[in-house]
Amino acid sequence: MKKYFAIERKRGLRWQEGTPMPSQKQWAEHAAFMNGLAASGRIILGGPIGTDGDILLIADVRTEEEARAMLDADPWTGTGLLTVSRVREWVILLDANEP
């Protein structure tokens, strides 16, 4: 069985409501950081979920602590644009890509 972590992030106090994500402060730095996590295989999937601005990430890490520490380095965490609201272990029992 494969195990991932589902990470939920919410807009922080510094998020500028009404401003699109790519127009938020330090967008280029945040995007580069997240693209680096994806390129390294630590983030498998990620993006906005629902209509309230929450973000869902699927991470290939060993522990919740590792997931949180990984995102502590995100420029948007340090500036208060995004916060980690929840981290849960996700065990994959059904996968259409696996026999």
C-alpha positions as CSV (number, residue, x, y, z in Angstrom):
1,M,0.0,0.0,0.0
2,K,1.2,3.5,-0.9
3,K,0.9,6.3,1.7
4,Y,0.8,10.0,1.1
5,F,-0.1,13.0,3.1
6,A,-3.1,15.3,2.2
7,I,-2.3,18.8,3.2
8,E,-4.9,21.5,3.4
9,R,-3.9,25.1,3.3
10,K,-6.0,28.3,3.9
11,R,-5.5,31.9,3.0
12,G,-3.6,33.7,5.7
13,L,-4.2,37.1,7.3
14,R,-2.0,38.8,4.6
15,W,-4.0,37.5,1.7
16,Q,-5.4,40.4,-0.4
17,E,-9.0,39.5,-1.0
18,G,-10.2,40.2,-4.5
19,T,-6.6,39.9,-5.9
20,P,-6.0,36.9,-8.1
21,M,-3.5,34.3,-6.9
22,P,-0.8,35.2,-9.5
23,S,-1.1,38.9,-8.4
24,Q,-0.4,38.3,-4.7
25,K,2.9,39.4,-3.3
26,Q,5.9,37.1,-3.9
27,W,3.9,35.0,-6.5
28,A,7.1,34.3,-8.5
29,E,9.0,33.1,-5.4
30,H,6.0,31.0,-4.2
31,A,5.5,29.4,-7.7
32,A,9.2,28.6,-8.0
33,F,9.2,27.0,-4.6
34,M,6.1,24.9,-5.3
35,N,7.4,23.9,-8.7
36,G,10.6,22.8,-7.1
37,L,8.7,20.5,-4.7
38,A,6.8,19.0,-7.6
39,A,9.9,18.5,-9.7
40,S,11.5,16.7,-6.7
41,G,8.5,14.4,-6.3
42,R,7.7,15.7,-2.8
43,I,4.4,17.2,-4.0
44,I,2.4,14.9,-6.3
45,L,-0.7,17.0,-6.9
46,G,-1.7,20.5,-5.8
47,G,-4.1,23.3,-6.4
48,P,-7.2,25.2,-5.2
49,I,-10.1,23.1,-4.0
50,G,-13.7,24.3,-3.8
51,T,-14.6,27.9,-4.1
52,D,-13.4,29.3,-0.8
53,G,-9.7,29.6,-1.7
54,D,-8.5,26.5,0.1
55,I,-5.5,24.6,-1.4
56,L,-5.1,20.8,-1.4
57,L,-1.7,19.3,-1.7
58,I,-0.8,15.6,-1.9
59,A,2.7,15.0,-0.6
60,D,5.1,12.1,-0.8
61,V,6.7,12.5,2.7
62,R,7.2,10.2,5.6
63,T,5.5,12.1,8.4
64,E,3.2,15.0,9.2
65,E,6.1,16.9,10.7
66,E,8.1,16.5,7.5
67,A,5.1,17.9,5.5
68,R,4.8,20.9,7.8
69,A,8.5,21.6,7.8
70,M,8.6,21.4,4.0
71,L,5.9,24.1,3.7
72,D,7.5,26.3,6.4
73,A,10.1,27.1,3.8
74,D,7.4,28.4,1.3
75,P,7.7,32.2,1.0
76,W,3.9,32.5,1.3
77,T,4.0,30.8,4.7
78,G,6.6,33.3,6.0
79,T,4.7,36.3,4.8
80,G,1.3,35.0,6.1
81,L,-0.4,34.5,2.7
82,L,-1.0,30.8,3.3
83,T,-1.2,28.7,6.4
84,V,-1.3,24.9,6.9
85,S,-4.8,24.1,8.4
86,R,-4.7,20.3,8.3
87,V,-2.3,17.4,7.5
88,R,-3.7,13.9,7.3
89,E,-2.1,10.6,6.3
90,W,-3.7,9.1,3.2
91,V,-3.3,5.3,2.5
92,I,-4.1,4.5,-1.1
93,L,-6.2,1.3,-1.4
94,L,-7.6,1.9,-4.9
95,D,-5.5,3.1,-7.8
96,A,-6.7,2.8,-11.4
97,N,-3.0,3.2,-12.6
98,E,-1.9,0.1,-10.6
99,P,-2.8,-3.5,-11.4
